[in-house]
């Protein structure tokens, strides 16, 4: 897996909701520093599943596609 791609996808998905990191961290029940860590691609499988459910995307798309190029929106 490409950590940079995953981190960029997580950041992109958060931004599609126009959510600031603080608001999103509260929604995900995580600290801001944890969300920053995830958005650098350091994310567990459990957290990827939470993002998958939150944004209604497949794990395949989350891990292997550049979502910003596909214009994925919620």
Steps between C-alpha positions, in 0.01 A plus 500: 500500500607855429486691829519838327204416275291379794582809705413729209171315449407534866574871492310543173193323639501715813524813290208392277283543809649845564589385849783651694736254659372576851138438403591182317711372789201543730277317253749214476558501878873554453745777579608753239852357514358155424314632195822672387684171547238320289518765229873429472406141416568348841164337546391162633264267318240567768520874432483445124176310555364794702586739215348259249172504691509874569549590134328203336801401287652160443826401664635433151429858396632637826828309477573479128338790310575869506151613595566865420549402133165323492309789655353280771247706697253427774 
